[in-house]
Amino acid sequence: MLISRQHSKRLCLSAVNSRPNTLTIALQYGVLLLIATAWFPAVTVAPGISVGRVVGILTFGLWSFALLCELTVGRRPLPLSRRGYCFLLVVVLLLLVALLTRTWVVDPAGWSTRFVKLLMLIAMTAVIMTTLRSEQLLNRAFNVVIVSGTAAAIFLVIEQALGISLLGREEMSTTLGTVRATAVMQGPNSAALNLLAIVPIFYLRLREEVRRTISLSLFVALVVVLAAILLTLSRSAIAVLGFAWFAILCGESRKLPYLIGSLSVLGSMAALVPEVMLTRLQRVAEFVRSSGPLESFADVSLLERWALVESGLGVFKDHPLLGVGLGQFAQESVKYGALRQSFAHNAYLEVLAELGLVGFLLFGTAMFMIVAGIGRVIHCFGAPLRANIRGLQLGLLSFLVGSLTLSSHYFEVLWVLAGLSLACHGLAQRRAVFSGQRRIGHPIRHGNRLL
């Protein structure tokens, strides 16, 4: 499925010489709106129908019509890089494995729900990576990510501080620091993980921004996002936030002013952590050191998570090859000792139990491709896209680490970031072919000027 050099040349020339028409412009704005809705998955237009799903269906319709016109009337090749073709091949194989499991599932309705959700997420990634074909569009997409993430964080802070659910949801009788409140996202833990994925983008954009007004805006937005993450009282979010900042600071080790500034921000944010969060973290330490029977431990959440791990491994042991079927973990885990029907709270364990070793390897390959591929194209672009891409790589790594504590493979944010990663790689490949280079990973120059 690898594309030839001649095919890549035609792809690049068609992208350079094409002029946007009304359909193309509508599709581009539809994709940007689709990216924005990924940070508001719980906002609905009707019971069970989210805004993101409506926008996704409309955008996919526009994309299908535009792609059909491009392939038939324009006679242009598909705007995909080699990595894009390979990624689609892997996820199609993943869907085929999920289809095979349909024959023995005990809950066909749960299987259908999960399969349609996975299919829509893969389609969303395909739409993003084939529509964002220029550096200008990619910069706009990253700006949308920053604005929508900031807006979601503001809503989350207001909900947590006032105990009022916004955007048409039920009123909550909660107060800050005593009870965890829900958010415009799907829950406190998912809200924290979605925001964690964009923290590196905020910081690295702020790091390279030269305009003071925008720098100040990015700094305020970063503080709001960090405050929103802390107010979710998510223990896993604190751990992943530490990982993300450690990865960022590793790149700042030679720049003392930025290192001191980053540590100062972290220290000031740590002083704002609610006391109940410290108590929750202390319970984790007690749980790790506990040598007595786990049933007597007071933190029910930790007991449920541990039981889910044990039951998930039990499910995989009895169904190692193809698993128990997509969407069947909640029912099957109870048979193996789970305290109640629930998701695995671990994306990798849930994929392993539901789709077996075959599905797990395919899913792992797809995730590796979106992270490993983006690292080679960072130096192919100038500012601010270079900072956005570096932040995207760290954000994806943070999200995948956080997936150890959440079933996040159904989160729209993950597949949006995957689409952006593949779109960046596709643009870098087209530039490399256009400039006569054989490999991606070095700055592309035209004479003495960086393209």
RODO-2510 file (C-alpha; in nm, 4 decimals, decimal comma):
residues 451
     n   res          X          Y          Z
     1     m     0,0000     0,0000     0,0000
     2     l     0,2985     0,2327    -0,0210
     3     i     0,2643     0,5107    -0,2749
     4     s     0,5290     0,5576    -0,5420
     5     r     0,7478     0,8615    -0,5888
     6     q     0,5597     0,9563    -0,9083
     7     h     0,2297     0,9278    -0,7229
     8     s     0,3681     1,1495    -0,4454
     9     k     0,4801     1,4068    -0,7015
    10     r     0,1331     1,4200    -0,8568
    11     l    -0,0196     1,4451    -0,5092
    12     c     0,2051     1,7395    -0,4210
    13     l     0,1537     1,9257    -0,7495
    14     s    -0,2238     1,8833    -0,7302
    15     a    -0,2236     2,0233    -0,3779
    16     v    -0,0109     2,3206    -0,4831
    17     n    -0,2012     2,4077    -0,8005
    18     s    -0,5551     2,3527    -0,6697
    19     r    -0,7704     2,6495    -0,5756
    20     p    -1,0288     2,6229    -0,2989
    21     n    -1,3912     2,6372    -0,4133
    22     t    -1,7065     2,6844    -0,2105
    23     l    -1,7347     2,3142    -0,1287
    24     t    -1,3719     2,2965    -0,0168
    25     i    -1,4063     2,6030     0,2044
    26     a    -1,7252     2,4657     0,3624
    27     l    -1,5487     2,1354     0,4264
    28     q    -1,2503     2,3088     0,5869
    29     y    -1,4676     2,5066     0,8260
    30     g    -1,6696     2,1934     0,8987
    31     v    -1,3511     2,0105     0,9978
    32     l    -1,2458     2,2979     1,2231
    33     l    -1,5868     2,2899     1,3911
    34     l    -1,5587     1,9128     1,4262
    35     i    -1,2237     1,9553     1,6017
    36     a    -1,3748     2,2125     1,8388
    37     t    -1,6619     1,9832     1,9438
    38     a    -1,4179     1,7103     2,0547
    39     w    -1,3665     1,8957     2,3847
    40     f    -1,7443     1,9105     2,4493
    41     p    -1,8614     1,5483     2,4018
    42     a    -2,1344     1,5706     2,6662
    43     v    -2,3128     1,8686     2,5085
    44     t    -2,6246     1,7348     2,3346
    45     v    -2,8913     1,8692     2,0995
    46     a    -3,1337     1,5901     2,1955
    47     p    -3,1250     1,2936     2,4377
    48     g    -2,8460     1,0641     2,3218
    49     i    -2,7424     1,2880     2,0308
    50     s    -2,4316     1,4968     2,0908
    51     v    -2,3404     1,8114     1,9027
    52     g    -2,0187     1,6428     1,7904
    53     r    -2,2116     1,3583     1,6298
    54     v    -2,4329     1,5948     1,4315
    55     v    -2,1357     1,8011     1,3138
    56     g    -1,9452     1,4809     1,2348
    57     i    -2,2216     1,3399     1,0160
    58     l    -2,2607     1,6658     0,8225
    59     t    -1,8850     1,7047     0,7799
    60     f    -1,8454     1,3438     0,6689
    61     g    -2,1150     1,3984     0,4070
    62     l    -1,9357     1,7052     0,2723
    63     w    -1,6040     1,5207     0,2792
    64     s    -1,7423     1,2189     0,0895
    65     f    -1,8904     1,4406    -0,1821
    66     a    -1,5725     1,6492    -0,2113
    67     l    -1,3532     1,3383    -0,2261
    68     l    -1,5738     1,1842    -0,4931
    69     c    -1,5482     1,5004    -0,7024
    70     e    -1,1732     1,5098    -0,6553
    71     l    -1,1244     1,1497    -0,7627
    72     t    -1,3618     1,1571    -1,0623
    73     v    -1,3730     1,5121    -1,1980
    74     g    -1,0337     1,6382    -1,0821
    75     r    -0,8658     1,2980    -1,1315
    76     r    -0,6280     1,3627    -0,8443
    77     p    -0,4759     1,0944    -0,6218
    78     l    -0,5851     1,0498    -0,2635
    79     p    -0,4169     1,3145    -0,0428
    80     l    -0,2574     1,0558     0,1871
    81     s     0,1013     0,9947     0,2887
    82     r     0,2549     0,6506     0,3209
    83     r     0,1946     0,6628     0,6941
    84     g    -0,1657     0,7663     0,6309
    85     y    -0,2238     0,4642     0,4054
    86     c    -0,0625     0,2313     0,6591
    87     f    -0,2672     0,3799     0,9446
    88     l    -0,5942     0,3306     0,7563
    89     l    -0,4939    -0,0253     0,6703
    90     v    -0,4276    -0,1033     1,0386
    91     v    -0,7539     0,0460     1,1643
    92     v    -0,9526    -0,1301     0,8900
    93     l    -0,8001    -0,4585     1,0063
    94     l    -0,9002    -0,3598     1,3606
    95     l    -1,2590    -0,3115     1,2436
    96     l    -1,2502    -0,6533     1,0745
    97     v    -1,1391    -0,8134     1,4005
    98     a    -1,4287    -0,6379     1,5754
    99     l    -1,6652    -0,7730     1,3095
   100     l    -1,5410    -1,1265     1,3695
   101     t    -1,6283    -1,0984     1,7386
   102     r    -1,9909    -1,0177     1,6489
   103     t    -2,0663    -1,3883     1,6056
   104     w    -2,0252    -1,4828     1,9742
   105     v    -2,1092    -1,1714     2,1766
   106     v    -2,3692    -1,1984     2,4544
   107     d    -2,4782    -0,8338     2,4219
   108     p    -2,5384    -0,7470     2,0530
   109     a    -2,6693    -0,3995     2,1415
   110     g    -2,3498    -0,3128     2,3278
   111     w    -2,1426    -0,4450     2,0376
   112     s    -2,3346    -0,2348     1,7856
   113     t    -2,3008     0,0808     1,9935
   114     r    -1,9259     0,0423     2,0311
   115     f    -1,8698    -0,0583     1,6697
   116     v    -2,0589     0,2437     1,5346
   117     k    -1,8670     0,4689     1,7756
   118     l    -1,5309     0,3271     1,6653
   119     l    -1,6280     0,3558     1,2994
   120     m    -1,7240     0,7227     1,3435
   121     l    -1,3983     0,8003     1,5233
   122     i    -1,1895     0,6424     1,2474
   123     a    -1,3905     0,8315     0,9853
   124     m    -1,3280     1,1550     1,1768
   125     t    -0,9530     1,0900     1,1694
   126     a    -0,9654     1,0218     0,7947
   127     v    -1,1572     1,3449     0,7327
   128     i    -0,9087     1,5537     0,9340
   129     m    -0,5915     1,4092     0,7853
   130     t    -0,7130     1,4410     0,4245
   131     t    -0,8645     1,7901     0,4569
   132     l    -0,5859     1,9795     0,6368
   133     r    -0,3392     1,9938     0,3468
   134     s    -0,1615     2,3243     0,4034
   135     e     0,0402     2,4861     0,6790
   136     q    -0,2186     2,7609     0,7097
   137     l    -0,4992     2,5116     0,7698
   138     l    -0,2916     2,3195     1,0230
   139     n    -0,2156     2,6384     1,2155
   140     r    -0,5870     2,7204     1,2157
   141     a    -0,6645     2,3724     1,3449
   142     f    -0,4174     2,4103     1,6318
   143     n    -0,5640     2,7522     1,7134
   144     v    -0,9071     2,5896     1,7299
   145     v    -0,7658     2,3257     1,9661
   146     i    -0,6273     2,5983     2,1938
   147     v    -0,9483     2,8046     2,1933
   148     s    -1,1852     2,5094     2,2416
   149     g    -0,9664     2,3594     2,5152
   150     t    -0,9597     2,6937     2,6962
   151     a    -1,3368     2,7287     2,6654
   152     a    -1,3889     2,3776     2,8041
   153     a    -1,1562     2,4579     3,0952
   154     i    -1,3463     2,7803     3,1721
   155     f    -1,6787     2,5946     3,1769
   156     l    -1,5243     2,3305     3,3990
   157     v    -1,3877     2,5852     3,6485
   158     i    -1,7251     2,7606     3,6670
   159     e    -1,9068     2,4320     3,7243
   160     q    -1,6661     2,3248     3,9938
   161     a    -1,6603     2,6606     4,1712
   162     l    -2,0344     2,7325     4,1638
   163     g    -2,1756     2,3807     4,1640
   164     i    -2,3945     2,4651     3,8638
   165     s    -2,4021     2,2520     3,5508
   166     l    -2,3899     2,4590     3,2336
   167     l    -2,5163     2,4169     2,8764
   168     g    -2,8525     2,2665     2,9644
   169     r    -2,7411     1,9925     3,2027
   170     e    -2,8876     1,9145     3,5450
   171     e    -2,8198     2,1405     3,8420
   172     m    -2,5658     2,0036     4,0889
   173     s    -2,5716     2,0523     4,4653
   174     t    -2,1941     2,0449     4,5101
   175     t    -1,9326     2,2788     4,6490
   176     l    -1,5678     2,3162     4,5631
   177     g    -1,3377     2,0892     4,7596
   178     t    -1,6005     1,8556     4,9033
   179     v    -1,7689     1,6699     4,6185
   180     r    -1,6416     1,6175     4,2668
   181     a    -1,8660     1,7870     4,0152
   182     t    -1,9401     1,6762     3,6609
   183     a    -1,8412     1,8884     3,3650
   184     v    -1,9404     1,9704     3,0091
   185     m    -1,7281     1,6691     2,9237
   186     q    -1,8111     1,3085     3,0092
   187     g    -1,6835     1,3183     3,3660
   188     p    -1,4061     1,4568     3,5854
   189     n    -1,1423     1,2020     3,4858
   190     s    -1,2122     1,2246     3,1133
   191     a    -1,2254     1,6044     3,1351
   192     a    -0,8837     1,6115     3,3001
   193     l    -0,7303     1,3756     3,0429
   194     n    -0,8706     1,5727     2,7489
   195     l    -0,7222     1,8925     2,8892
   196     l    -0,3917     1,7259     2,9727
   197     a    -0,3444     1,6396     2,6068
   198     i    -0,3206     2,0077     2,5122
   199     v    -0,1073     2,1372     2,8029
   200     p     0,2196     2,0815     2,6075
   201     i     0,0748     2,2668     2,3071
   202     f    -0,0090     2,5655     2,5263
   203     y     0,3338     2,5744     2,6864
   204     l     0,5413     2,5311     2,3692
   205     r     0,3335     2,7881     2,1794
   206     l     0,3891     3,0274     2,4692
   207     r     0,7570     2,9392     2,4634
   208     e     0,8033     3,0479     2,0993
   209     e     0,5471     3,3306     2,0780
   210     v     0,7059     3,6746     2,0282
   211     r     0,3918     3,8898     2,0383
   212     r     0,3253     4,0054     2,3943
   213     t    -0,0540     4,0165     2,3677
   214     i    -0,0767     3,6599     2,2428
   215     s     0,1867     3,5462     2,4935
   216     l    -0,0168     3,6911     2,7801
   217     s    -0,3347     3,5298     2,6470
   218     l    -0,1633     3,1914     2,6189
   219     f    -0,0246     3,2219     2,9712
   220     v    -0,3669     3,3021     3,1192
   221     a    -0,5228     3,0165     2,9205
   222     l    -0,2546     2,7750     3,0429
   223     v    -0,3193     2,8739     3,4049
   224     v    -0,6950     2,8235     3,3554
   225     v    -0,6400     2,4794     3,2013
   226     l    -0,4085     2,3721     3,4849
   227     a    -0,6578     2,5004     3,7423
   228     a    -0,9393     2,3068     3,5738
   229     i    -0,7309     1,9876     3,5804
   230     l    -0,6590     2,0281     3,9514
   231     l    -1,0238     2,1017     4,0320
   232     t    -1,1367     1,7701     3,8820
   233     l    -0,9629     1,6030     4,1794
   234     s    -0,8429     1,3291     3,9447
   235     r    -0,5510     1,1370     4,0929
   236     s    -0,4474     0,9923     3,7587
   237     a    -0,4499     1,3425     3,6092
   238     i    -0,1982     1,4618     3,8679
   239     a     0,0338     1,1729     3,7817
   240     v     0,0033     1,2298     3,4058
   241     l     0,0482     1,6040     3,4532
   242     g     0,3744     1,5315     3,6310
   243     f     0,4806     1,3115     3,3382
   244     a     0,3919     1,5813     3,0846
   245     w     0,5845     1,8520     3,2691
   246     f     0,8820     1,6209     3,3156
   247     a     0,8888     1,5602     2,9386
   248     i     0,8658     1,9346     2,8753
   249     l     1,1372     2,0212     3,1254
   250     c     1,3715     1,7649     2,9715
   251     g     1,3728     1,9851     2,6625
   252     e     1,4245     2,2990     2,8712
   253     s     1,7215     2,1711     3,0704
   254     r     1,9628     2,3979     2,8809
   255     k     1,7444     2,7072     2,9114
   256     l     1,7613     2,8121     3,2759
   257     p     1,5082     3,1027     3,2639
   258     y     1,2348     2,8847     3,1150
   259     l     1,3201     2,6018     3,3544
   260     i     1,2888     2,8338     3,6560
   261     g     0,9679     2,9851     3,5199
   262     s     0,8111     2,6421     3,4642
   263     l     0,9008     2,5239     3,8122
   264     s     0,7590     2,8463     3,9585
   265     v     0,4260     2,7929     3,7814
   266     l     0,4122     2,4332     3,9038
   267     g     0,4914     2,5419     4,2593
   268     s     0,2212     2,8071     4,2598
   269     m    -0,0354     2,5646     4,1177
   270     a     0,0567     2,3020     4,3780
   271     a    -0,0303     2,5507     4,6524
   272     l    -0,3846     2,5713     4,5132
   273     v    -0,4533     2,1972     4,5315
   274     p    -0,7645     2,1405     4,7480
   275     e    -0,7165     1,9508     5,0725
   276     v    -0,9497     1,6746     4,9588
   277     m    -0,7105     1,6098     4,6673
   278     l    -0,4229     1,5591     4,9081
   279     t    -0,6381     1,3136     5,1022
   280     r    -0,7148     1,1190     4,7845
   281     l    -0,3450     1,1008     4,6979
   282     q    -0,2654     0,9829     5,0496
   283     r    -0,5141     0,6983     5,0097
   284     v    -0,3294     0,5806     4,6995
   285     a    -0,0055     0,5590     4,8976
   286     e    -0,1847     0,3698     5,1753
   287     f    -0,3356     0,1314     4,9203
   288     v     0,0078     0,0553     4,7722
   289     r     0,1614    -0,0060     5,1156
   290     s    -0,1363    -0,2062     5,2440
   291     s    -0,0517    -0,5646     5,3417
   292     g    -0,3887    -0,6638     5,4888
   293     p    -0,7056    -0,7792     5,3101
   294     l    -0,8078    -0,5350     5,0386
   295     e    -1,1765    -0,5715     5,1234
   296     s    -1,1226    -0,3702     5,4408
   297     f    -0,9766    -0,0708     5,2551
   298     a    -1,1935     0,2414     5,2777
   299     d    -1,1446     0,3796     4,9249
   300     v    -1,4057     0,1990     4,7133
   301     s    -1,2780     0,3558     4,3919
   302     l    -0,9336     0,1994     4,4281
   303     l    -1,0878    -0,1379     4,5161
   304     e    -1,3053    -0,1276     4,2036
   305     r    -1,0100    -0,0350     3,9813
   306     w    -0,8002    -0,3194     4,1208
   307     a    -1,0857    -0,5678     4,0761
   308     l    -1,1268    -0,4526     3,7155
   309     v    -0,7584    -0,5184     3,6466
   310     e    -0,7805    -0,8702     3,7874
   311     s    -1,1044    -0,9493     3,6060
   312     g    -0,9713    -0,8071     3,2779
   313     l    -0,6655    -1,0288     3,2958
   314     g    -0,8945    -1,3228     3,3712
   315     v    -1,1060    -1,2480     3,0643
   316     f    -0,7946    -1,2290     2,8468
   317     k    -0,6603    -1,5551     2,9890
   318     d    -0,9754    -1,7437     2,8830
   319     h    -1,0117    -1,5613     2,5464
   320     p    -0,6561    -1,4807     2,4391
   321     l    -0,6806    -1,4624     2,0601
   322     l    -0,9859    -1,2539     1,9639
   323     g    -1,1331    -1,1638     2,3021
   324     v    -1,4932    -1,1670     2,4188
   325     g    -1,6179    -0,9135     2,1661
   326     l    -1,6382    -0,5394     2,1295
   327     g    -1,8354    -0,3720     2,4098
   328     q    -1,8615    -0,6898     2,6199
   329     f    -1,6108    -0,6111     2,8954
   330     a    -1,8664    -0,4662     3,1386
   331     q    -2,0784    -0,7820     3,1409
   332     e    -1,7989    -1,0380     3,1232
   333     s    -1,5812    -0,8779     3,3913
   334     v    -1,8472    -0,9407     3,6588
   335     k    -1,8052    -1,3139     3,6010
   336     y    -1,4358    -1,2808     3,6847
   337     g    -1,4650    -1,0846     4,0091
   338     a    -1,5427    -0,7223     3,9160
   339     l    -1,7484    -0,5485     4,1844
   340     r    -1,9946    -0,4041     3,9299
   341     q    -2,0479    -0,3671     3,5563
   342     s    -1,8080    -0,0985     3,4398
   343     f    -1,5573    -0,0107     3,1735
   344     a    -1,2036    -0,1308     3,2359
   345     h    -1,0684     0,2175     3,3226
   346     n    -0,7678     0,1087     3,1180
   347     a    -0,7815     0,1423     2,7405
   348     y    -0,5159    -0,1209     2,6751
   349     l    -0,6644    -0,3769     2,9125
   350     e    -1,0116    -0,3260     2,7647
   351     v    -0,8844    -0,3711     2,4077
   352     l    -0,6893    -0,6788     2,5174
   353     a    -0,9962    -0,8355     2,6816
   354     e    -1,2479    -0,7429     2,4105
   355     l    -1,0412    -0,7941     2,0924
   356     g    -0,7726    -1,0315     2,2151
   357     l    -0,4053    -1,0265     2,1321
   358     v    -0,4713    -0,9634     1,7618
   359     g    -0,6787    -0,6515     1,8256
   360     f    -0,4366    -0,5312     2,0925
   361     l    -0,1401    -0,5512     1,8531
   362     l    -0,3331    -0,3645     1,5821
   363     f    -0,4436    -0,0930     1,8241
   364     g    -0,0914    -0,0596     1,9624
   365     t     0,0497    -0,0337     1,6104
   366     a    -0,1948     0,2441     1,5216
   367     m    -0,1074     0,4413     1,8353
   368     f     0,2653     0,3931     1,7745
   369     m     0,2302     0,5253     1,4202
   370     i     0,0680     0,8522     1,5207
   371     v     0,3309     0,9216     1,7888
   372     a     0,6476     0,7937     1,6201
   373     g     0,5692     0,9531     1,2850
   374     i     0,5204     1,3045     1,4172
   375     g     0,8677     1,3215     1,5694
   376     r     1,0348     1,3054     1,2275
   377     v     0,8549     1,6039     1,0766
   378     i     0,9024     1,8641     1,3513
   379     h     1,2033     2,0239     1,1809
   380     c     1,0286     2,0440     0,8444
   381     f     0,8235     2,3476     0,9466
   382     g     0,8766     2,6952     1,0830
   383     a     0,7104     2,8752     1,3714
   384     p     0,4426     2,8542     1,5013
   385     l     0,3618     2,5162     1,3440
   386     r     0,6878     2,3671     1,4708
   387     a     0,5911     2,4434     1,8321
   388     n     0,2401     2,3094     1,7713
   389     i     0,3737     1,9809     1,6358
   390     r     0,6210     1,9373     1,9211
   391     g     0,3398     2,0031     2,1670
   392     l     0,1173     1,7595     1,9761
   393     q     0,3748     1,4836     2,0160
   394     l     0,4081     1,5396     2,3920
   395     g     0,0306     1,5726     2,4236
   396     l    -0,0242     1,2398     2,2502
   397     l     0,2327     1,0734     2,4740
   398     s     0,0618     1,2175     2,7831
   399     f    -0,2790     1,1037     2,6605
   400     l    -0,1557     0,7496     2,5941
   401     v     0,0038     0,7334     2,9402
   402     g    -0,3233     0,8560     3,0915
   403     s    -0,5051     0,5803     2,9031
   404     l    -0,3666     0,3392     3,1622
   405     t    -0,6349     0,4711     3,3989
   406     l    -0,9248     0,5367     3,1585
   407     s    -1,0954     0,3636     2,8665
   408     s    -0,9955     0,6587     2,6511
   409     h    -0,9792     0,4854     2,3129
   410     y    -1,3358     0,6048     2,2523
   411     f    -1,2549     0,9703     2,3298
   412     e    -1,2880     1,2088     2,0354
   413     v    -0,9798     1,4025     2,1461
   414     l    -0,7491     1,1056     2,0833
   415     w    -0,8668     1,0614     1,7256
   416     v    -0,8579     1,4357     1,6579
   417     l    -0,4945     1,4451     1,7674
   418     a    -0,4274     1,1365     1,5537
   419     g    -0,5750     1,3141     1,2498
   420     l    -0,3603     1,6216     1,3133
   421     s    -0,0493     1,4042     1,3471
   422     l    -0,1127     1,2260     1,0183
   423     a    -0,2006     1,5537     0,8446
   424     c     0,1349     1,7017     0,9528
   425     h     0,3184     1,3952     0,8271
   426     g     0,1331     1,4106     0,4942
   427     l     0,2217     1,7761     0,4424
   428     a     0,5865     1,7077     0,5284
   429     q     0,5993     1,4241     0,2759
   430     r     0,4485     1,6351    -0,0009
   431     r     0,7024     1,9102     0,0699
   432     a     0,9881     1,6604     0,0686
   433     v     0,8800     1,5191    -0,2676
   434     f     0,8270     1,8650    -0,4130
   435     s     1,1755     1,9779    -0,3071
   436     g     1,3441     1,6635    -0,4376
   437     q     1,4284     1,5050    -0,1012
   438     r     1,4053     1,1321    -0,0550
   439     r     1,3579     1,1258     0,3198
   440     i     1,1533     1,3161     0,5745
   441     g     1,3163     1,4405     0,8898
   442     h     1,5486     1,7224     0,7857
   443     p     1,4696     2,0902     0,7288
   444     i     1,3446     2,1406     0,3734
   445     r     1,5314     2,4214     0,2042
   446     h     1,4906     2,5948    -0,1254
   447     g     1,8177     2,7721    -0,1934
   448     n     1,9004     2,9528     0,1291
   449     r     1,5385     2,9820     0,2407
   450     l     1,3564     2,7401     0,4700
   451     l     1,0269     2,6378     0,3113
***
